[in-house]
Amino acid sequence: MITWDDIEESEPQEDEEANMGLMAQSDHEEEVIIYKSDSLYKDLERKINSLMHDSNFLTNRCHSLIKELSKIKEEKEKIQIKYDESRKTIQILKDSHFKMSEKQRELNGKQKDILSKPSEIQKENILLKMEVENLKN
C-alpha cells in the first residue's frame, strides 16, 4: 500500500509507479484509489495546502495575541498599583481636611470669644474717649 509519505519521499522513477494511485481504507473498508492526475487529488492537495497556510497564520496570530495579552496584564497590574496608591492618598487628604476643619472651627470659636470680650487696653481706650468727650463739653 502506498502512503502520503511514500509519495513525498520517492525518486523520479518511483514517482511513475506512485502516479498510478494512492490506496487508502475508507470507513466501509473499501479500497479507494486516487490518481495524482485526478482533479480530486489536485483539489485535495490544494485544500490541504490552504489549511496548512491558514493553520500557520492562525498559530502566528495566536502567539502574537498571547504576547499582547501578557503586556496588557502587566499594564493593568501597574495601573492597579497606581490606583491603590491614589486611593490611599485621597484618604489621607480627606483625613487631613477633616482635622483642619475641626481646628478651624475650634479657632473660630476662640476668636469669637476674644472679639466679644474687650481687652484691658480696649476698656482703657473707651474710658479715655469718654473722658475726652466730657472734657470737650
One Martini backbone bead per residue (centre of mass of N, CA, C, O) as a GRO file, in nm:
protein
  137
    1MET     BB    1   0.098   0.034   0.021
    2ILE     BB    2   0.043   0.373  -0.031
    3THR     BB    3   0.162   0.676   0.093
    4TRP     BB    4   0.224   1.001   0.142
    5ASP     BB    5   0.525   0.965   0.220
    6ASP     BB    6   0.606   0.799  -0.028
    7ILE     BB    7   0.557   1.023  -0.236
    8GLU     BB    8   0.750   1.249  -0.117
    9GLU     BB    9   1.020   1.037  -0.112
   10SER     BB   10   1.041   0.985  -0.397
   11GLU     BB   11   1.157   0.905  -0.692
   12PRO     BB   12   1.113   0.951  -1.020
   13GLN     BB   13   1.062   0.642  -1.084
   14GLU     BB   14   0.856   0.613  -0.848
   15ASP     BB   15   0.648   0.821  -0.944
   16GLU     BB   16   0.529   0.651  -1.168
   17GLU     BB   17   0.415   0.441  -0.975
   18ALA     BB   18   0.255   0.647  -0.794
   19ASN     BB   19   0.063   0.759  -1.021
   20MET     BB   20  -0.144   0.529  -1.009
   21GLY     BB   21  -0.174   0.561  -0.681
   22LEU     BB   22  -0.376   0.584  -0.380
   23MET     BB   23  -0.422   0.388  -0.098
   24ALA     BB   24  -0.721   0.351   0.106
   25GLN     BB   25  -0.921   0.344   0.388
   26SER     BB   26  -1.240   0.330   0.462
   27ASP     BB   27  -1.518   0.295   0.658
   28HIS     BB   28  -1.603   0.040   0.451
   29GLU     BB   29  -1.339  -0.115   0.359
   30GLU     BB   30  -1.261   0.036   0.103
   31GLU     BB   31  -1.093   0.088  -0.180
   32VAL     BB   32  -0.910   0.390  -0.264
   33ILE     BB   33  -0.838   0.556  -0.571
   34ILE     BB   34  -0.589   0.818  -0.627
   35TYR     BB   35  -0.495   1.013  -0.875
   36LYS     BB   36  -0.268   1.260  -0.949
   37SER     BB   37  -0.437   1.357  -1.206
   38ASP     BB   38  -0.665   1.402  -1.045
   39SER     BB   39  -0.884   1.646  -0.938
   40LEU     BB   40  -0.915   1.548  -0.647
   41TYR     BB   41  -0.619   1.557  -0.572
   42LYS     BB   42  -0.570   1.855  -0.635
   43ASP     BB   43  -0.788   1.962  -0.448
   44LEU     BB   44  -0.679   1.834  -0.191
   45GLU     BB   45  -0.401   1.966  -0.198
   46ARG     BB   46  -0.503   2.259  -0.196
   47LYS     BB   47  -0.661   2.237   0.073
   48ILE     BB   48  -0.424   2.156   0.250
   49ASN     BB   49  -0.252   2.406   0.194
   50SER     BB   50  -0.461   2.604   0.297
   51LEU     BB   51  -0.475   2.490   0.584
   52MET     BB   52  -0.178   2.536   0.652
   53HIS     BB   53  -0.179   2.837   0.614
   54ASP     BB   54  -0.403   2.897   0.821
   55SER     BB   55  -0.263   2.763   1.059
   56ASN     BB   56  -0.014   2.944   1.062
   57PHE     BB   57  -0.159   3.209   1.093
   58LEU     BB   58  -0.312   3.139   1.359
   59THR     BB   59  -0.065   3.075   1.527
   60ASN     BB   60   0.068   3.353   1.504
   61ARG     BB   61  -0.172   3.513   1.613
   62CYS     BB   62  -0.186   3.375   1.885
   63HIS     BB   63   0.097   3.459   1.983
   64SER     BB   64   0.051   3.765   1.961
   65LEU     BB   65  -0.195   3.771   2.157
   66ILE     BB   66  -0.047   3.663   2.402
   67LYS     BB   67   0.155   3.894   2.422
   68GLU     BB   68  -0.053   4.121   2.442
   69LEU     BB   69  -0.193   4.016   2.697
   70SER     BB   70   0.055   4.029   2.876
   71LYS     BB   71   0.095   4.336   2.855
   72ILE     BB   72  -0.185   4.414   2.962
   73LYS     BB   73  -0.153   4.285   3.241
   74GLU     BB   74   0.088   4.455   3.330
   75GLU     BB   75  -0.053   4.728   3.299
   76LYS     BB   76  -0.282   4.669   3.497
   77GLU     BB   77  -0.104   4.634   3.747
   78LYS     BB   78   0.014   4.918   3.744
   79ILE     BB   79  -0.259   5.066   3.760
   80GLN     BB   80  -0.352   4.937   4.026
   81ILE     BB   81  -0.126   5.054   4.198
   82LYS     BB   82  -0.189   5.351   4.141
   83TYR     BB   83  -0.479   5.341   4.244
   84ASP     BB   84  -0.416   5.259   4.536
   85GLU     BB   85  -0.238   5.505   4.597
   86SER     BB   86  -0.458   5.717   4.539
   87ARG     BB   87  -0.657   5.625   4.757
   88LYS     BB   88  -0.469   5.679   4.994
   89THR     BB   89  -0.428   5.979   4.938
   90ILE     BB   90  -0.724   6.059   4.957
   91GLN     BB   91  -0.763   5.967   5.250
   92ILE     BB   92  -0.550   6.153   5.372
   93LEU     BB   93  -0.684   6.417   5.273
   94LYS     BB   94  -0.950   6.380   5.420
   95ASP     BB   95  -0.836   6.366   5.705
   96SER     BB   96  -0.694   6.641   5.697
   97HIS     BB   97  -0.945   6.810   5.642
   98PHE     BB   98  -1.097   6.735   5.895
   99LYS     BB   99  -0.886   6.840   6.098
  100MET     BB  100  -0.881   7.133   5.990
  101SER     BB  101  -1.179   7.193   6.040
  102GLU     BB  102  -1.172   7.154   6.344
  103LYS     BB  103  -0.959   7.372   6.402
  104GLN     BB  104  -1.115   7.607   6.275
  105ARG     BB  105  -1.356   7.595   6.466
  106GLU     BB  106  -1.193   7.636   6.721
  107LEU     BB  107  -1.073   7.914   6.639
  108ASN     BB  108  -1.340   8.060   6.591
  109GLY     BB  109  -1.438   8.036   6.881
  110LYS     BB  110  -1.202   8.190   7.014
  111GLN     BB  111  -1.232   8.452   6.850
  112LYS     BB  112  -1.513   8.526   6.953
  113ASP     BB  113  -1.430   8.551   7.246
  114ILE     BB  114  -1.222   8.775   7.204
  115LEU     BB  115  -1.410   8.984   7.052
  116SER     BB  116  -1.642   8.997   7.275
  117LYS     BB  117  -1.402   9.065   7.464
  118PRO     BB  118  -1.262   9.315   7.611
  119SER     BB  119  -0.980   9.447   7.666
  120GLU     BB  120  -0.795   9.644   7.866
  121ILE     BB  121  -0.722   9.847   7.647
  122GLN     BB  122  -1.008   9.891   7.541
  123LYS     BB  123  -1.123   9.995   7.804
  124GLU     BB  124  -0.930  10.235   7.833
  125ASN     BB  125  -1.008  10.373   7.566
  126ILE     BB  126  -1.302  10.423   7.636
  127LEU     BB  127  -1.251  10.598   7.888
  128LEU     BB  128  -1.084  10.816   7.743
  129LYS     BB  129  -1.302  10.903   7.546
  130MET     BB  130  -1.503  10.992   7.762
  131GLU     BB  131  -1.324  11.208   7.891
  132VAL     BB  132  -1.287  11.379   7.640
  133GLU     BB  133  -1.586  11.443   7.604
  134ASN     BB  134  -1.618  11.581   7.879
  135LEU     BB  135  -1.405  11.804   7.829
  136LYS     BB  136  -1.543  11.930   7.581
  137ASN     BB  137  -1.812  12.009   7.749
   0.00000   0.00000   0.00000
